[in-house]
Amino acid sequence: MLNHHATQILVVDDDPSIRAAIRAVLEEEGGYAVAEAPNGQAALDWLCAYPTRVIVLLDLQMPVMDGLELL
């Protein structure tokens, strides 16, 4: 669950090192609550579980459900 006082960002990418790097940069900047998903289906599940305003940083080429299908 995210901090509802911070800008909420969901990072969606199948590469865990990319997700970790983006999370590290955002958390270092401060003011961001960051969640991660490894594919579009996991992101959709997360968005349904936490129906809130969130910025989604989305990779387009992923297994299971790609970014375009999620959009």
N, CA, C and O atoms as a CHARMM CRD file, in Angstrom:
* protein
*
  284
    1    1 MET  N      0.84400  -1.17900   0.00000 PROA 1      0.00000
    2    1 MET  CA     0.00000   0.00000   0.00000 PROA 1      0.00000
    3    1 MET  C      0.88400   1.23500   0.00000 PROA 1      0.00000
    4    1 MET  O      1.96500   1.24700   0.58900 PROA 1      0.00000
    5    2 LEU  N      0.41200   2.25900  -0.66200 PROA 2      0.00000
    6    2 LEU  CA     1.20600   3.46300  -0.80100 PROA 2      0.00000
    7    2 LEU  C      0.80900   4.52800   0.21700 PROA 2      0.00000
    8    2 LEU  O     -0.30100   4.51400   0.74900 PROA 2      0.00000
    9    3 ASN  N      1.72400   5.44000   0.47600 PROA 3      0.00000
   10    3 ASN  CA     1.48200   6.59900   1.31300 PROA 3      0.00000
   11    3 ASN  C      0.59400   7.56600   0.53900 PROA 3      0.00000
   12    3 ASN  O      0.98600   8.03600  -0.52900 PROA 3      0.00000
   13    4 HSD  N     -0.57300   7.86900   1.04500 PROA 4      0.00000
   14    4 HSD  CA    -1.52200   8.70000   0.31000 PROA 4      0.00000
   15    4 HSD  C     -1.19500  10.19000   0.37500 PROA 4      0.00000
   16    4 HSD  O     -1.91800  10.99600  -0.21000 PROA 4      0.00000
   17    5 HSD  N     -0.12800  10.57800   1.06900 PROA 5      0.00000
   18    5 HSD  CA     0.27400  11.97700   1.11500 PROA 5      0.00000
   19    5 HSD  C      1.39100  12.27200   0.13000 PROA 5      0.00000
   20    5 HSD  O      1.69600  13.43600  -0.12900 PROA 5      0.00000
   21    6 ALA  N      1.99500  11.25100  -0.41400 PROA 6      0.00000
   22    6 ALA  CA     3.07600  11.40300  -1.38300 PROA 6      0.00000
   23    6 ALA  C      2.51500  11.21200  -2.78600 PROA 6      0.00000
   24    6 ALA  O      1.44700  10.62400  -2.95600 PROA 6      0.00000
   25    7 THR  N      3.22900  11.70300  -3.78300 PROA 7      0.00000
   26    7 THR  CA     2.86900  11.40500  -5.16200 PROA 7      0.00000
   27    7 THR  C      3.07800   9.91600  -5.37200 PROA 7      0.00000
   28    7 THR  O      4.15800   9.39100  -5.10000 PROA 7      0.00000
   29    8 GLN  N      2.05700   9.24200  -5.85200 PROA 8      0.00000
   30    8 GLN  CA     2.09500   7.79200  -5.99100 PROA 8      0.00000
   31    8 GLN  C      2.47000   7.40300  -7.41200 PROA 8      0.00000
   32    8 GLN  O      1.89200   7.89900  -8.37900 PROA 8      0.00000
   33    9 ILE  N      3.44600   6.50700  -7.52400 PROA 9      0.00000
   34    9 ILE  CA     3.94900   6.06500  -8.81800 PROA 9      0.00000
   35    9 ILE  C      4.00600   4.54700  -8.84100 PROA 9      0.00000
   36    9 ILE  O      4.51100   3.91700  -7.91200 PROA 9      0.00000
   37   10 LEU  N      3.47900   3.96400  -9.92100 PROA 10     0.00000
   38   10 LEU  CA     3.56300   2.52200 -10.14900 PROA 10     0.00000
   39   10 LEU  C      4.52600   2.30300 -11.30600 PROA 10     0.00000
   40   10 LEU  O      4.27200   2.74900 -12.42400 PROA 10     0.00000
   41   11 VAL  N      5.62700   1.61800 -11.03900 PROA 11     0.00000
   42   11 VAL  CA     6.63900   1.32300 -12.05300 PROA 11     0.00000
   43   11 VAL  C      6.36600  -0.07900 -12.59200 PROA 11     0.00000
   44   11 VAL  O      6.39100  -1.05500 -11.84300 PROA 11     0.00000
   45   12 VAL  N      6.10400  -0.17400 -13.90500 PROA 12     0.00000
   46   12 VAL  CA     5.75500  -1.44800 -14.53100 PROA 12     0.00000
   47   12 VAL  C      6.82100  -1.79200 -15.56400 PROA 12     0.00000
   48   12 VAL  O      6.92700  -1.13900 -16.60200 PROA 12     0.00000
   49   13 ASP  N      7.61000  -2.82500 -15.27000 PROA 13     0.00000
   50   13 ASP  CA     8.66600  -3.26000 -16.18300 PROA 13     0.00000
   51   13 ASP  C      9.01200  -4.70300 -15.84100 PROA 13     0.00000
   52   13 ASP  O      9.02400  -5.08000 -14.66900 PROA 13     0.00000
   53   14 ASP  N      9.29400  -5.51400 -16.86400 PROA 14     0.00000
   54   14 ASP  CA     9.62500  -6.91300 -16.60800 PROA 14     0.00000
   55   14 ASP  C     11.05600  -7.10700 -16.12500 PROA 14     0.00000
   56   14 ASP  O     11.41100  -8.20300 -15.69100 PROA 14     0.00000
   57   15 ASP  N     11.87500  -6.08400 -16.18900 PROA 15     0.00000
   58   15 ASP  CA    13.26600  -6.17700 -15.73800 PROA 15     0.00000
   59   15 ASP  C     13.37300  -5.64100 -14.31000 PROA 15     0.00000
   60   15 ASP  O     13.22500  -4.43800 -14.09400 PROA 15     0.00000
   61   16 PRO  N     13.63000  -6.51600 -13.33300 PROA 16     0.00000
   62   16 PRO  CA    13.68400  -6.06400 -11.93800 PROA 16     0.00000
   63   16 PRO  C     14.77200  -5.03200 -11.68100 PROA 16     0.00000
   64   16 PRO  O     14.61200  -4.18700 -10.80000 PROA 16     0.00000
   65   17 SER  N     15.87600  -5.07500 -12.42500 PROA 17     0.00000
   66   17 SER  CA    16.93400  -4.08700 -12.19700 PROA 17     0.00000
   67   17 SER  C     16.49000  -2.69300 -12.64800 PROA 17     0.00000
   68   17 SER  O     16.87100  -1.69600 -12.03500 PROA 17     0.00000
   69   18 ILE  N     15.70400  -2.61900 -13.69400 PROA 18     0.00000
   70   18 ILE  CA    15.17400  -1.32300 -14.14000 PROA 18     0.00000
   71   18 ILE  C     14.18000  -0.79100 -13.11800 PROA 18     0.00000
   72   18 ILE  O     14.21800   0.38700 -12.76300 PROA 18     0.00000
   73   19 ARG  N     13.28300  -1.66400 -12.64000 PROA 19     0.00000
   74   19 ARG  CA    12.32800  -1.23000 -11.61300 PROA 19     0.00000
   75   19 ARG  C     13.06500  -0.72300 -10.37600 PROA 19     0.00000
   76   19 ARG  O     12.70500   0.31100  -9.81300 PROA 19     0.00000
   77   20 ALA  N     14.08600  -1.44700  -9.96000 PROA 20     0.00000
   78   20 ALA  CA    14.84100  -1.05700  -8.76200 PROA 20     0.00000
   79   20 ALA  C     15.55600   0.27200  -8.96800 PROA 20     0.00000
   80   20 ALA  O     15.59400   1.10100  -8.05800 PROA 20     0.00000
   81   21 ALA  N     16.12200   0.48300 -10.14600 PROA 21     0.00000
   82   21 ALA  CA    16.83100   1.73500 -10.42700 PROA 21     0.00000
   83   21 ALA  C     15.87200   2.92100 -10.41800 PROA 21     0.00000
   84   21 ALA  O     16.17400   3.96600  -9.84100 PROA 21     0.00000
   85   22 ILE  N     14.72900   2.75600 -11.05300 PROA 22     0.00000
   86   22 ILE  CA    13.73500   3.83600 -11.07800 PROA 22     0.00000
   87   22 ILE  C     13.24000   4.11500  -9.66800 PROA 22     0.00000
   88   22 ILE  O     13.11900   5.27300  -9.26800 PROA 22     0.00000
   89   23 ARG  N     12.95100   3.05500  -8.90900 PROA 23     0.00000
   90   23 ARG  CA    12.50300   3.22700  -7.52000 PROA 23     0.00000
   91   23 ARG  C     13.55300   3.98700  -6.71200 PROA 23     0.00000
   92   23 ARG  O     13.21300   4.91100  -5.97400 PROA 23     0.00000
   93   24 ALA  N     14.81700   3.61000  -6.84300 PROA 24     0.00000
   94   24 ALA  CA    15.88600   4.25300  -6.08000 PROA 24     0.00000
   95   24 ALA  C     15.96900   5.74200  -6.38000 PROA 24     0.00000
   96   24 ALA  O     16.09500   6.55600  -5.46400 PROA 24     0.00000
   97   25 VAL  N     15.89900   6.10000  -7.65100 PROA 25     0.00000
   98   25 VAL  CA    15.96400   7.51900  -8.03700 PROA 25     0.00000
   99   25 VAL  C     14.77600   8.28300  -7.45700 PROA 25     0.00000
  100   25 VAL  O     14.94600   9.36200  -6.89000 PROA 25     0.00000
  101   26 LEU  N     13.57800   7.72400  -7.60000 PROA 26     0.00000
  102   26 LEU  CA    12.38200   8.40500  -7.10900 PROA 26     0.00000
  103   26 LEU  C     12.38400   8.53500  -5.59800 PROA 26     0.00000
  104   26 LEU  O     12.02600   9.58600  -5.06800 PROA 26     0.00000
  105   27 GLU  N     12.78000   7.48800  -4.90000 PROA 27     0.00000
  106   27 GLU  CA    12.80000   7.54500  -3.44400 PROA 27     0.00000
  107   27 GLU  C     13.89500   8.47200  -2.93800 PROA 27     0.00000
  108   27 GLU  O     13.73500   9.10700  -1.89500 PROA 27     0.00000
  109   28 GLU  N     15.00300   8.55900  -3.66300 PROA 28     0.00000
  110   28 GLU  CA    16.07700   9.47600  -3.27800 PROA 28     0.00000
  111   28 GLU  C     15.61500  10.92400  -3.40100 PROA 28     0.00000
  112   28 GLU  O     15.97800  11.77000  -2.58400 PROA 28     0.00000
  113   29 GLU  N     14.81400  11.20500  -4.42700 PROA 29     0.00000
  114   29 GLU  CA    14.28600  12.55600  -4.62500 PROA 29     0.00000
  115   29 GLU  C     13.32400  12.94100  -3.49900 PROA 29     0.00000
  116   29 GLU  O     13.21700  14.11500  -3.14300 PROA 29     0.00000
  117   30 GLY  N     12.63600  11.96500  -2.95000 PROA 30     0.00000
  118   30 GLY  CA    11.68400  12.21200  -1.87500 PROA 30     0.00000
  119   30 GLY  C     10.33400  12.65700  -2.40900 PROA 30     0.00000
  120   30 GLY  O     10.22600  13.16100  -3.52700 PROA 30     0.00000
  121   31 GLY  N      9.31000  12.46200  -1.59600 PROA 31     0.00000
  122   31 GLY  CA     7.97200  12.88100  -1.96800 PROA 31     0.00000
  123   31 GLY  C      7.21600  11.89300  -2.84200 PROA 31     0.00000
  124   31 GLY  O      6.10300  12.17800  -3.28300 PROA 31     0.00000
  125   32 TYR  N      7.81600  10.73200  -3.09300 PROA 32     0.00000
  126   32 TYR  CA     7.18600   9.72700  -3.93700 PROA 32     0.00000
  127   32 TYR  C      6.98600   8.42900  -3.16300 PROA 32     0.00000
  128   32 TYR  O      7.86400   7.98400  -2.42400 PROA 32     0.00000
  129   33 ALA  N      5.81500   7.83600  -3.34800 PROA 33     0.00000
  130   33 ALA  CA     5.54700   6.49300  -2.84500 PROA 33     0.00000
  131   33 ALA  C      5.53500   5.59400  -4.06700 PROA 33     0.00000
  132   33 ALA  O      4.71700   5.78300  -4.96700 PROA 33     0.00000
  133   34 VAL  N      6.42900   4.62100  -4.11200 PROA 34     0.00000
  134   34 VAL  CA     6.64400   3.82900  -5.31700 PROA 34     0.00000
  135   34 VAL  C      6.22000   2.38100  -5.10300 PROA 34     0.00000
  136   34 VAL  O      6.59900   1.74200  -4.12200 PROA 34     0.00000
  137   35 ALA  N      5.42200   1.87800  -6.04800 PROA 35     0.00000
  138   35 ALA  CA     5.06000   0.46200  -6.09000 PROA 35     0.00000
  139   35 ALA  C      5.59200  -0.08900  -7.40900 PROA 35     0.00000
  140   35 ALA  O      5.90000   0.67000  -8.32800 PROA 35     0.00000
  141   36 GLU  N      5.69700  -1.41100  -7.49600 PROA 36     0.00000
  142   36 GLU  CA     6.24600  -2.04700  -8.69400 PROA 36     0.00000
  143   36 GLU  C      5.34900  -3.17900  -9.16400 PROA 36     0.00000
  144   36 GLU  O      4.65500  -3.81900  -8.37400 PROA 36     0.00000
  145   37 ALA  N      5.38000  -3.41000 -10.48500 PROA 37     0.00000
  146   37 ALA  CA     4.69800  -4.55500 -11.07900 PROA 37     0.00000
  147   37 ALA  C      5.56900  -5.07700 -12.22300 PROA 37     0.00000
  148   37 ALA  O      6.14700  -4.28300 -12.96500 PROA 37     0.00000
  149   38 PRO  N      5.67200  -6.41900 -12.37800 PROA 38     0.00000
  150   38 PRO  CA     6.54700  -6.99700 -13.40100 PROA 38     0.00000
  151   38 PRO  C      5.92300  -7.13900 -14.78600 PROA 38     0.00000
  152   38 PRO  O      6.61300  -7.50000 -15.73900 PROA 38     0.00000
  153   39 ASN  N      4.63300  -6.86200 -14.90800 PROA 39     0.00000
  154   39 ASN  CA     3.97500  -6.95900 -16.21700 PROA 39     0.00000
  155   39 ASN  C      2.62800  -6.24800 -16.14500 PROA 39     0.00000
  156   39 ASN  O      2.19000  -5.82100 -15.07700 PROA 39     0.00000
  157   40 GLY  N      1.98400  -6.12900 -17.30000 PROA 40     0.00000
  158   40 GLY  CA     0.72500  -5.41000 -17.36400 PROA 40     0.00000
  159   40 GLY  C     -0.38000  -6.03200 -16.53900 PROA 40     0.00000
  160   40 GLY  O     -1.17800  -5.31100 -15.93900 PROA 40     0.00000
  161   41 GLN  N     -0.44900  -7.35600 -16.49200 PROA 41     0.00000
  162   41 GLN  CA    -1.49700  -8.01100 -15.70000 PROA 41     0.00000
  163   41 GLN  C     -1.31900  -7.72900 -14.21200 PROA 41     0.00000
  164   41 GLN  O     -2.29000  -7.44300 -13.51100 PROA 41     0.00000
  165   42 ALA  N     -0.09000  -7.81000 -13.73300 PROA 42     0.00000
  166   42 ALA  CA     0.17600  -7.50400 -12.32800 PROA 42     0.00000
  167   42 ALA  C     -0.15200  -6.04100 -12.02800 PROA 42     0.00000
  168   42 ALA  O     -0.66800  -5.72700 -10.95600 PROA 42     0.00000
  169   43 ALA  N      0.14700  -5.15000 -12.97100 PROA 43     0.00000
  170   43 ALA  CA    -0.18100  -3.73400 -12.79700 PROA 43     0.00000
  171   43 ALA  C     -1.69500  -3.53800 -12.73000 PROA 43     0.00000
  172   43 ALA  O     -2.19200  -2.79500 -11.88300 PROA 43     0.00000
  173   44 LEU  N     -2.41900  -4.20100 -13.61800 PROA 44     0.00000
  174   44 LEU  CA    -3.87800  -4.10200 -13.61800 PROA 44     0.00000
  175   44 LEU  C     -4.45300  -4.62100 -12.30300 PROA 44     0.00000
  176   44 LEU  O     -5.36000  -4.01200 -11.73600 PROA 44     0.00000
  177   45 ASP  N     -3.92800  -5.73800 -11.82100 PROA 45     0.00000
  178   45 ASP  CA    -4.36400  -6.28500 -10.53100 PROA 45     0.00000
  179   45 ASP  C     -4.11200  -5.27400  -9.41100 PROA 45     0.00000
  180   45 ASP  O     -4.97600  -5.05900  -8.56100 PROA 45     0.00000
  181   46 TRP  N     -2.92500  -4.65300  -9.41100 PROA 46     0.00000
  182   46 TRP  CA    -2.57500  -3.66700  -8.39300 PROA 46     0.00000
  183   46 TRP  C     -3.51200  -2.47100  -8.47800 PROA 46     0.00000
  184   46 TRP  O     -4.02100  -2.00200  -7.45900 PROA 46     0.00000
  185   47 LEU  N     -3.74100  -1.97800  -9.69300 PROA 47     0.00000
  186   47 LEU  CA    -4.60800  -0.81300  -9.86400 PROA 47     0.00000
  187   47 LEU  C     -6.04300  -1.09700  -9.41700 PROA 47     0.00000
  188   47 LEU  O     -6.71500  -0.20700  -8.89500 PROA 47     0.00000
  189   48 CYS  N     -6.51000  -2.31200  -9.61600 PROA 48     0.00000
  190   48 CYS  CA    -7.85300  -2.69100  -9.15700 PROA 48     0.00000
  191   48 CYS  C     -7.90200  -2.80800  -7.63400 PROA 48     0.00000
  192   48 CYS  O     -8.91400  -2.47700  -7.01600 PROA 48     0.00000
  193   49 ALA  N     -6.81800  -3.27400  -7.03800 PROA 49     0.00000
  194   49 ALA  CA    -6.76400  -3.43500  -5.58300 PROA 49     0.00000
  195   49 ALA  C     -6.62300  -2.09700  -4.86400 PROA 49     0.00000
  196   49 ALA  O     -7.11200  -1.93900  -3.74600 PROA 49     0.00000
  197   50 TYR  N     -5.95900  -1.13600  -5.49800 PROA 50     0.00000
  198   50 TYR  CA    -5.71700   0.18100  -4.90500 PROA 50     0.00000
  199   50 TYR  C     -6.23600   1.26100  -5.84900 PROA 50     0.00000
  200   50 TYR  O     -5.44600   1.95700  -6.48700 PROA 50     0.00000
  201   51 PRO  N     -7.55000   1.40700  -5.94400 PROA 51     0.00000
  202   51 PRO  CA    -8.11900   2.39100  -6.87100 PROA 51     0.00000
  203   51 PRO  C     -7.88600   3.81300  -6.35700 PROA 51     0.00000
  204   51 PRO  O     -8.66700   4.34400  -5.56900 PROA 51     0.00000
  205   52 THR  N     -6.81900   4.39500  -6.81300 PROA 52     0.00000
  206   52 THR  CA    -6.42000   5.72300  -6.37700 PROA 52     0.00000
  207   52 THR  C     -5.73900   6.43400  -7.53800 PROA 52     0.00000
  208   52 THR  O     -5.47200   5.81900  -8.57000 PROA 52     0.00000
  209   53 ARG  N     -5.46400   7.68700  -7.38300 PROA 53     0.00000
  210   53 ARG  CA    -4.71900   8.41300  -8.40800 PROA 53     0.00000
  211   53 ARG  C     -3.25700   7.99300  -8.31800 PROA 53     0.00000
  212   53 ARG  O     -2.64500   8.03100  -7.25100 PROA 53     0.00000
  213   54 VAL  N     -2.72300   7.59900  -9.44600 PROA 54     0.00000
  214   54 VAL  CA    -1.34200   7.12000  -9.46700 PROA 54     0.00000
  215   54 VAL  C     -0.74500   7.41600 -10.83900 PROA 54     0.00000
  216   54 VAL  O     -1.43100   7.31600 -11.85700 PROA 54     0.00000
  217   55 ILE  N      0.51200   7.77600 -10.86000 PROA 55     0.00000
  218   55 ILE  CA     1.25800   7.92700 -12.11000 PROA 55     0.00000
  219   55 ILE  C      1.81600   6.55100 -12.45500 PROA 55     0.00000
  220   55 ILE  O      2.40500   5.89400 -11.59600 PROA 55     0.00000
  221   56 VAL  N      1.64400   6.11100 -13.67700 PROA 56     0.00000
  222   56 VAL  CA     2.14000   4.80200 -14.09400 PROA 56     0.00000
  223   56 VAL  C      3.28400   5.00400 -15.08200 PROA 56     0.00000
  224   56 VAL  O      3.09300   5.58700 -16.14900 PROA 56     0.00000
  225   57 LEU  N      4.47600   4.51800 -14.72300 PROA 57     0.00000
  226   57 LEU  CA     5.62300   4.47700 -15.63300 PROA 57     0.00000
  227   57 LEU  C      5.62200   3.08200 -16.22900 PROA 57     0.00000
  228   57 LEU  O      5.78700   2.09700 -15.50900 PROA 57     0.00000
  229   58 LEU  N      5.43700   2.98800 -17.54100 PROA 58     0.00000
  230   58 LEU  CA     5.06500   1.73000 -18.15900 PROA 58     0.00000
  231   58 LEU  C      5.99500   1.33700 -19.29700 PROA 58     0.00000
  232   58 LEU  O      6.19100   2.09900 -20.24400 PROA 58     0.00000
  233   59 ASP  N      6.56800   0.13600 -19.19500 PROA 59     0.00000
  234   59 ASP  CA     7.31800  -0.47800 -20.28400 PROA 59     0.00000
  235   59 ASP  C      6.29400  -0.98900 -21.29600 PROA 59     0.00000
  236   59 ASP  O      5.24300  -1.49800 -20.90900 PROA 59     0.00000
  237   60 LEU  N      6.59000  -0.85800 -22.57300 PROA 60     0.00000
  238   60 LEU  CA     5.63200  -1.30700 -23.58400 PROA 60     0.00000
  239   60 LEU  C      5.80000  -2.77400 -23.94700 PROA 60     0.00000
  240   60 LEU  O      4.81800  -3.43400 -24.28600 PROA 60     0.00000
  241   61 GLN  N      7.02000  -3.30200 -23.88700 PROA 61     0.00000
  242   61 GLN  CA     7.26500  -4.69100 -24.28900 PROA 61     0.00000
  243   61 GLN  C      7.53000  -5.54500 -23.05200 PROA 61     0.00000
  244   61 GLN  O      8.61400  -5.51000 -22.47100 PROA 61     0.00000
  245   62 MET  N      6.49900  -6.32100 -22.66200 PROA 62     0.00000
  246   62 MET  CA     6.59300  -7.19400 -21.48500 PROA 62     0.00000
  247   62 MET  C      5.82500  -8.47400 -21.77500 PROA 62     0.00000
  248   62 MET  O      4.93200  -8.49000 -22.62300 PROA 62     0.00000
  249   63 PRO  N      6.17100  -9.55300 -21.06800 PROA 63     0.00000
  250   63 PRO  CA     5.39100 -10.78600 -21.19900 PROA 63     0.00000
  251   63 PRO  C      4.06000 -10.66400 -20.44900 PROA 63     0.00000
  252   63 PRO  O      3.82600  -9.68900 -19.73600 PROA 63     0.00000
  253   64 VAL  N      3.22600 -11.63200 -20.61400 PROA 64     0.00000
  254   64 VAL  CA     1.91400 -11.77600 -19.95400 PROA 64     0.00000
  255   64 VAL  C      0.91700 -10.76900 -20.52400 PROA 64     0.00000
  256   64 VAL  O     -0.02100 -11.16400 -21.21800 PROA 64     0.00000
  257   65 MET  N      1.09800  -9.48900 -20.24900 PROA 65     0.00000
  258   65 MET  CA     0.29600  -8.41500 -20.81000 PROA 65     0.00000
  259   65 MET  C      1.23400  -7.24300 -21.04400 PROA 65     0.00000
  260   65 MET  O      1.83800  -6.72900 -20.10300 PROA 65     0.00000
  261   66 ASP  N      1.35900  -6.81600 -22.30600 PROA 66     0.00000
  262   66 ASP  CA     2.29200  -5.73100 -22.59500 PROA 66     0.00000
  263   66 ASP  C      1.68000  -4.38400 -22.23400 PROA 66     0.00000
  264   66 ASP  O      0.50500  -4.28600 -21.87900 PROA 66     0.00000
  265   67 GLY  N      2.50400  -3.35800 -22.33500 PROA 67     0.00000
  266   67 GLY  CA     2.08100  -2.01800 -21.95000 PROA 67     0.00000
  267   67 GLY  C      0.93600  -1.47200 -22.78800 PROA 67     0.00000
  268   67 GLY  O      0.04400  -0.80800 -22.26000 PROA 67     0.00000
  269   68 LEU  N      0.95000  -1.74200 -24.08200 PROA 68     0.00000
  270   68 LEU  CA    -0.13600  -1.25200 -24.92900 PROA 68     0.00000
  271   68 LEU  C     -1.46000  -1.90100 -24.57100 PROA 68     0.00000
  272   68 LEU  O     -2.49400  -1.23400 -24.57500 PROA 68     0.00000
  273   69 GLU  N     -1.44500  -3.17500 -24.26500 PROA 69     0.00000
  274   69 GLU  CA    -2.67400  -3.85300 -23.86100 PROA 69     0.00000
  275   69 GLU  C     -3.18100  -3.29700 -22.52800 PROA 69     0.00000
  276   69 GLU  O     -4.38800  -3.14100 -22.34400 PROA 69     0.00000
  277   70 LEU  N     -2.28400  -3.00100 -21.61300 PROA 70     0.00000
  278   70 LEU  CA    -2.68200  -2.41300 -20.34500 PROA 70     0.00000
  279   70 LEU  C     -3.32100  -1.05300 -20.56800 PROA 70     0.00000
  280   70 LEU  O     -4.34200  -0.73300 -19.95900 PROA 70     0.00000
  281   71 LEU  N     -2.71900  -0.25000 -21.44200 PROA 71     0.00000
  282   71 LEU  CA    -3.28800   1.07300 -21.70900 PROA 71     0.00000
  283   71 LEU  C     -4.69200   0.94500 -22.24500 PROA 71     0.00000
  284   71 LEU  O     -5.33800   1.95300 -22.53100 PROA 71     0.00000
